[in-house]
Amino acid sequence: MTAQTADKSVFSRRESEVRSYCRAFDTVFVKASGSIMTDSEGREYIDFLAGCSSLNYGHNDPDMKAALVEHIMADGVTHGLDMYTDAKAAFLDTFERLILKPRGMDHKIMMTGPTGTNAVEAAMKLARKVTGRETIVAFTNGFHGMTMGALAATGNAGKRAGGGMALHGVVRMPYEGALPGVDSLAMIEAMLDNPSSGIDAPAAFLIEPVQGEGGLNAASAEFLQGLSRLAKKHGALLIADDIQAGIGRTGTFFSFEEMGVVPDLIPLAKSLSGMGLPFAALLLRPELDIWKPAEHNGTFRGNQHAFVTARVALEKFWQDDSLSRDVVAKGVRLRARLRSIAGLLGLDEAALRGRGMMQGVNVGSGELAGEICAECFRNGLIIETSGAHDEVVKILAPLTTPDALMNKGLDILTAAVKTCAAAHAPKPSIAAE
Ligand SMILES: *Cc1c(COP(=O)(O)O)cnc(C)c1O
């Protein structure tokens, strides 16, 4: 089949109904490079979704691609369970040298199964094993993955229902700002301090420093520091799920870096491989490394190809702070553009969400946000929603997106907002006539 004759009927005929993104972006993609995806008709789309932040360095980075091709052509190991390989050694050395040491972090790296949810499972299991407690405190609107442990910590009702059984071992607390007029931290502290609150002593707090799926709510330094303090006070661990917000997305390698906290456990996935290859890991403080060999096993722990591309990504983008500074500057410009987009809808600063290159606008309803994203797609922009009601239009462009392309994408978004807002404008009422 040539690209020109790509036929979509096989998907509805043979692919499970569970498929999702393809329904919103209903075309057959055949190529991807940088921040552009191309479909079988030769149509180009600017990618403001970036594999939900799995492609922070864009599609098919030439240096990662070249290193991977070289590795494959030289018969480098493709699959080696978790055996020692040169590719794993080089990745670990580089991660230690460029990421951990400069940040004063002493964490060890546990290779988990290749999806984010498996790294979260490992974190939850280890927190329970270390503390001998069951309860994990997770937060409203949190998203941590689809396997049963991580699903228990995920807020979304539809996703939870998919589990088909009771989801155990997690209590929910309000994220910062989740309840109008309520100081979440004070409430959590009061609940934990009260021996009759009904909340068992927790094994861990599991939090996304910026909630990726739950509406781009960004926790403040004070909130994260408060949680860290509560964790210490109650003998619990702090787990920062940096799967979506990490790897440079907010402007620093870890999203919590400038927040004055050092989490005990840090699940990473999505952009860790640098090239969109499946790769997840759990960073753990060395004193917590009480695993017995093979206690959290898995056939695909440590993707050799991902070790190669992840190492290149670290060498290319994290030798100095130029990417970080660029992301911060891009984030400021993005904020300004989103502020004027919010203005078109009569919304103020309160509608702006997220930070760095992980920002969006709460347009007020999932219906309007969905229409805006659909209109964007018709005009060549891939963009998605986030939030409890899918009410936030979310920009997750590759961090490497050139400014001109970023502006072009934001122009498409601006035009879509104008078009959709006009369609949604209240009809003149009879009384006004
Ligand atoms: C995507 C995501 C996960 C789950 O990762 P998968 O690779 O989809 O299993 C967990 N936590 C956060 C914050 C995520 O964004």
Ligand as a Chemical Component Dictionary entry (heavy atoms), coordinates in Angstrom:
data_LIG
# 
_chem_comp.id                   LIG 
_chem_comp.type                 NON-POLYMER 
_chem_comp.pdbx_formal_charge   0 
_chem_comp.three_letter_code    LIG 
# 
loop_
_chem_comp_atom.comp_id 
_chem_comp_atom.atom_id 
_chem_comp_atom.alt_atom_id 
_chem_comp_atom.type_symbol 
_chem_comp_atom.charge 
_chem_comp_atom.model_Cartn_x 
_chem_comp_atom.model_Cartn_y 
_chem_comp_atom.model_Cartn_z 
_chem_comp_atom.pdbx_ordinal 
LIG C1 C1 C 0 1.286 9.369  31.164 1  
LIG C2 C2 C 0 1.375 9.417  32.648 2  
LIG C3 C3 C 0 1.459 8.234  33.413 3  
LIG C4 C4 C 0 1.328 6.863  32.811 4  
LIG O1 O1 O 0 2.302 6.584  31.863 5  
LIG P1 P1 P 0 2.010 5.453  30.755 6  
LIG O2 O2 O 0 3.285 5.351  30.004 7  
LIG O3 O3 O 0 0.872 5.950  29.936 8  
LIG O4 O4 O 0 1.673 4.226  31.517 9  
LIG C5 C5 C 0 1.606 8.355  34.774 10 
LIG N1 N1 N 0 1.694 9.564  35.366 11 
LIG C6 C6 C 0 1.625 10.706 34.668 12 
LIG C7 C7 C 0 1.745 12.007 35.373 13 
LIG C8 C8 C 0 1.438 10.669 33.290 14 
LIG O5 O5 O 0 1.333 11.801 32.589 15 
# 
loop_
_chem_comp_bond.comp_id 
_chem_comp_bond.atom_id_1 
_chem_comp_bond.atom_id_2 
_chem_comp_bond.value_order 
_chem_comp_bond.pdbx_ordinal 
LIG C1 C2 SING 1  
LIG C2 C3 SING 2  
LIG C2 C8 DOUB 3  
LIG C3 C4 SING 4  
LIG C3 C5 DOUB 5  
LIG C4 O1 SING 6  
LIG O1 P1 SING 7  
LIG P1 O2 DOUB 8  
LIG P1 O3 SING 9  
LIG P1 O4 SING 10 
LIG C5 N1 SING 11 
LIG N1 C6 DOUB 12 
LIG C6 C7 SING 13 
LIG C6 C8 SING 14 
LIG C8 O5 SING 15 
# 
